[in-house]
Amino acid sequence: MSPPGTNLIASNRRARHDYSIVDTIEAGLQLLGSEVKSLREAQVQLADGYARIRDGEMWLESVHIAPYSFAIGYGAHEPERSRKLLLHRAEIKRLADRIDRERVSVVPLSMYFRDGRVKVELGIGKGRTKGDKRQAIAARDAARDVEREMGRRNKYG
């Protein structure tokens, strides 16, 4: 999930269920002050979020950051606004080529603080069908059963 030495804000467990994640990248976020304060209170929902490229820039869409309770009027922010992702131009170009060529999606996997800055871990992956999800669950259950049996054998010799 988030790299070691970081303070996790939120994770998107649903994304790993709905997508087979091939690769991950880390990006910064361009935020307002009230958004950062809401993130410190972990008032964020990543479930429906996705990233897309518009005009050569990468944007994080449909991520809900709740309004900060003490920011009223001028200092407040729109909860579902598009937020600019901070990536190098070469990374954005590489991602755009990959999205066009492989038909993959970019979804937020987790959001965390690192050195006082908010970072987003983006997952690049293909959407799973219902059958793929069932196969993934069955494989996970089988691996869990194997681990359990190995533990019993080691315990009882």
C-alpha positions in Angstrom: 0.0 0.0 0.0 1.8 3.2 1.1 5.6 3.3 1.3 7.3 2.8 4.7 7.9 6.0 6.7 4.7 7.6 5.7 1.4 8.5 7.4 -1.5 6.8 5.7 -4.6 8.9 5.1 -6.8 6.6 3.1 -6.6 3.5 1.0 -8.8 2.3 -1.9 -9.2 -1.4 -1.3 -12.0 -1.6 -3.8 -9.6 -0.6 -6.6 -7.5 -3.8 -6.1 -10.7 -5.8 -6.3 -12.0 -4.2 -9.4 -8.7 -3.8 -11.3 -5.7 -6.1 -11.8 -3.0 -3.6 -10.9 0.1 -3.9 -13.2 2.2 -1.0 -12.0 2.1 1.8 -9.5 3.4 5.4 -9.5 3.6 8.1 -6.9 2.3 11.6 -7.6 2.0 14.8 -5.6 -1.3 16.8 -5.4 -2.0 20.5 -5.8 -4.3 21.2 -2.9 -5.9 24.1 -1.1 -5.2 24.8 2.6 -8.7 23.6 3.7 -8.2 20.4 1.8 -5.0 19.6 3.6 -6.7 20.2 6.9 -9.5 17.9 6.0 -6.9 15.3 4.9 -5.2 15.5 8.3 -8.6 14.5 9.8 -8.8 11.7 7.2 -11.9 13.1 5.6 -11.5 11.6 2.1 -13.1 8.9 -0.1 -11.1 7.4 -2.9 -13.6 4.8 -4.0 -14.9 6.4 -7.2 -11.7 8.2 -8.1 -9.7 8.0 -11.3 -7.0 9.9 -13.0 -7.0 11.2 -16.6 -4.9 13.3 -18.9 -6.3 16.7 -20.1 -4.3 19.2 -22.1 -1.0 17.5 -21.3 -1.7 17.6 -17.5 -2.8 14.8 -15.2 -5.9 15.3 -13.1 -7.5 13.4 -10.2 -11.2 13.2 -10.7 -14.2 12.2 -8.4 -12.2 12.0 -5.2 -14.3 13.5 -2.4 -12.4 15.5 0.2 -15.0 16.7 2.8 -15.1 20.4 3.5 -13.1 21.5 6.5 -15.5 22.3 9.3 -13.8 25.6 10.3 -13.4 27.0 6.7 -16.4 29.0 5.8 -17.0 31.1 2.7 -13.7 32.2 1.1 -11.5 29.6 2.7 -13.7 26.6 1.8 -13.2 24.3 -1.1 -15.5 22.3 -3.5 -15.5 18.6 -2.2 -15.5 16.9 -5.6 -13.4 19.3 -7.7 -10.7 18.1 -10.1 -7.2 18.2 -8.5 -4.0 18.5 -10.5 -1.5 15.7 -10.1 2.1 16.7 -9.9 4.2 14.6 -12.3 7.0 15.3 -14.6 6.0 15.9 -18.2 7.9 12.9 -19.4 6.0 10.7 -17.0 2.7 12.1 -18.2 3.7 11.4 -21.8 4.8 7.9 -21.0 1.5 7.3 -19.2 -0.6 8.7 -22.1 1.2 6.4 -24.5 0.6 3.4 -22.2 -3.1 4.3 -21.7 -3.6 4.6 -25.5 -1.6 1.5 -26.4 -2.7 -1.0 -23.7 -6.2 0.4 -22.8 -5.5 0.6 -19.1 -7.0 2.7 -16.3 -5.3 4.9 -13.7 -6.9 4.7 -10.3 -5.8 6.1 -6.9 -4.8 3.2 -4.5 -3.8 5.2 -1.4 -3.3 8.7 -0.2 -0.6 9.5 2.5 1.6 12.2 4.0 5.3 12.0 3.3 7.5 14.7 4.8 4.5 16.9 5.3 3.3 16.7 1.7 0.3 14.8 0.4 1.1 12.0 -2.0 -1.1 9.7 -4.0 -0.2 6.2 -5.1 -1.8 5.6 -8.5 -2.3 2.1 -9.9 -2.2 1.3 -13.5 -4.4 -1.7 -14.4 -7.1 -3.3 -16.4 -10.6 -3.7 -15.2 -11.6 -7.2 -14.1 -14.8 -8.9 -15.2 -17.0 -10.8 -12.7 -15.3 -14.1 -13.6 -11.8 -12.6 -13.1 -12.9 -11.3 -9.6 -14.1 -14.8 -8.7 -10.9 -16.4 -9.9 -8.8 -13.9 -7.8 -10.9 -14.6 -4.7 -10.5 -18.4 -5.3 -6.8 -18.1 -5.7 -6.5 -15.9 -2.5 -8.6 -18.5 -0.6 -6.5 -21.4 -1.9 -3.2 -19.6 -0.9 -4.7 -18.9 2.6 -5.6 -22.6 3.0 -2.1 -23.7 2.0 -0.6 -21.3 4.5 -2.9 -22.5 7.2 -2.1 -26.2 6.5 1.7 -25.5 6.4 1.3 -23.8 9.8 -0.5 -26.8 11.2 2.2 -29.2 9.9 5.0 -27.1 11.4 3.2 -26.8 14.7 2.3 -30.5 15.1 5.3 -31.9 13.3 
